[in-house]
Amino acid sequence: MPQHPLAKYLDNVPDFPKPGILFSDISPLLKNHFNETIDAMSALFSEAEWANIDCLAGIESRGFIFAGALAYKHNKGFIKVRKPGKLPNVHASIEYGLEYGTDTLEMQKGDGSRVLLLDDLIATGGSMGATAELCEKVGYQVAGMACLIDLAALNSYSHAGMKVRSVIQFNDE
């Protein structure tokens, strides 16, 4: 399957944030092709699926970019999934593993809304999986998951039978 045309605007940075990690920097893509990027992420879901989503949950911090823009585009609410110490009235938190360590995410109390989880990238599935679990723990229903980039060689993550949808997929490590 041919790569999405937006992939050519990524900047690959070796050994960041640690030796052995190849980081896909989305900065040039967002600077020069932001609208096209948001439109491509929007197109991952049908009109009927968008109608079944109440809010978009952005995973700190780059997930905020996509969740905020898509919430505006589709007239939906925006929910922050934050790192410790950044959010008042935290209802629950969860610790999870990353490809290069561990981290923690926190959320405020949910209200039963159907949420679409958004991040910039899925590698091992740690942060997306933690967010899905945390959303259910605080009282949201996970209606879908999406990211800009999927490092498919590192994961086969799914939640409740749902796969993470992505614009750009990399199948080799």
C-alpha positions in Angstrom: 0.0 0.0 0.0 1.5 3.4 -1.0 2.4 5.8 1.8 0.1 8.8 2.4 1.5 11.9 0.6 1.8 13.8 3.9 4.5 11.4 5.1 7.1 13.1 3.0 6.8 16.3 5.2 7.9 14.5 8.4 11.4 15.0 9.7 13.0 11.8 11.0 15.4 12.5 13.9 17.7 9.6 14.9 18.5 9.0 18.6 15.8 11.2 20.0 14.8 11.3 22.8 17.2 8.4 23.5 19.8 6.5 21.6 18.2 3.9 19.3 14.9 5.8 18.9 14.0 7.2 15.4 11.7 10.2 16.2 9.2 11.3 13.5 9.0 15.1 14.0 5.7 16.4 12.9 6.7 20.1 13.1 7.4 20.7 9.4 4.2 18.9 8.5 2.1 21.0 10.9 3.8 24.2 9.9 3.3 23.8 6.2 0.3 21.4 5.8 -1.8 21.8 8.9 -5.2 22.0 7.2 -4.4 19.0 5.0 -3.3 17.0 8.0 -6.5 17.8 9.9 -8.6 16.9 6.9 -6.8 13.6 6.5 -7.4 12.7 10.1 -11.1 13.8 9.8 -11.4 11.4 6.8 -10.5 8.4 9.0 -14.1 8.4 10.2 -17.3 8.4 8.2 -20.1 11.0 8.7 -22.1 8.4 10.6 -19.2 7.7 12.9 -18.6 11.4 13.6 -22.3 11.7 14.5 -21.8 9.0 17.2 -18.9 11.0 18.8 -19.6 13.5 21.6 -16.1 14.7 22.5 -12.5 14.3 21.4 -9.9 13.4 24.0 -6.4 14.7 23.3 -3.5 12.9 24.9 -0.8 15.3 26.2 0.6 17.1 24.6 0.7 16.6 20.8 -2.7 14.9 20.9 -4.2 18.3 21.9 -3.3 19.7 18.5 -5.4 17.1 16.6 -8.2 16.8 19.2 -8.6 20.6 19.4 -8.7 21.1 15.6 -11.0 18.2 15.0 -13.3 19.1 17.8 -13.7 22.6 16.2 -14.1 21.1 12.7 -16.9 18.7 13.9 -18.5 20.9 16.5 -17.6 18.5 19.4 -16.3 18.9 22.9 -12.6 18.7 23.8 -11.2 16.7 26.8 -7.7 16.9 28.1 -5.7 13.8 29.1 -2.8 15.3 31.1 0.4 14.3 32.8 0.6 14.6 36.6 0.3 18.0 38.2 -1.2 19.8 35.2 -5.0 19.2 35.8 -7.2 20.3 38.7 -10.0 18.1 40.1 -8.3 14.8 38.9 -10.7 11.9 39.2 -8.3 9.1 38.3 -4.8 8.4 37.1 -3.1 5.5 35.4 0.6 4.5 35.0 1.7 2.9 31.8 4.8 1.7 29.9 6.4 3.5 27.0 8.9 2.2 24.5 11.5 4.0 26.6 10.2 4.1 30.2 7.0 4.7 32.1 4.6 7.6 32.5 1.3 8.6 34.1 -1.9 10.2 32.8 -4.7 11.8 34.6 -8.3 12.8 33.8 -11.2 14.6 35.4 -14.6 12.9 36.0 -16.5 11.8 32.9 -20.2 12.1 32.1 -20.9 9.1 29.9 -20.0 10.9 26.7 -18.7 8.9 23.7 -15.2 10.0 23.1 -12.7 9.7 20.3 -9.1 9.4 21.6 -6.4 11.3 19.6 -2.6 11.4 19.7 0.1 12.2 17.3 1.7 8.7 17.2 1.2 5.1 18.4 4.3 3.1 19.0 3.8 0.3 21.5 0.2 1.3 22.3 1.1 2.3 25.9 -0.4 5.8 26.1 -3.4 5.0 23.8 -4.2 1.9 25.9 -3.8 3.8 29.2 -6.0 6.5 27.9 -8.7 4.1 26.8 -8.6 2.4 30.2 -8.6 5.8 32.0 -11.5 7.1 30.0 -13.6 4.1 31.0 -12.4 4.4 34.6 -13.6 8.1 34.9 -16.9 7.5 33.1 -16.5 7.9 29.3 -17.3 5.5 26.5 -14.5 5.0 24.0 -16.1 5.4 20.5 -12.8 5.3 18.5 -9.1 6.0 18.5 -6.9 7.7 15.9 -3.4 9.1 15.5 -1.4 10.7 12.7 1.4 8.1 12.7 1.3 4.4 13.4 4.6 2.6 14.0 2.8 -0.6 13.0 5.9 -2.8 13.4 5.9 -2.0 17.1 2.3 -2.7 18.0 -0.9 -4.5 17.2 -2.9 -2.5 19.7 -6.7 -2.7 19.8 -9.3 -1.8 22.5 -12.7 -3.6 22.7 -12.2 -4.8 19.2 -11.4 -1.3 17.9 -8.1 -0.6 16.1 -6.4 2.7 16.1 -6.9 4.5 12.8 -4.0 6.4 11.3 -3.1 8.6 8.4 0.6 7.4 8.1 1.8 3.9 8.8 5.3 2.7 9.1 5.7 -1.1 9.0 9.4 -1.4 9.5 11.4 -0.6 12.6 
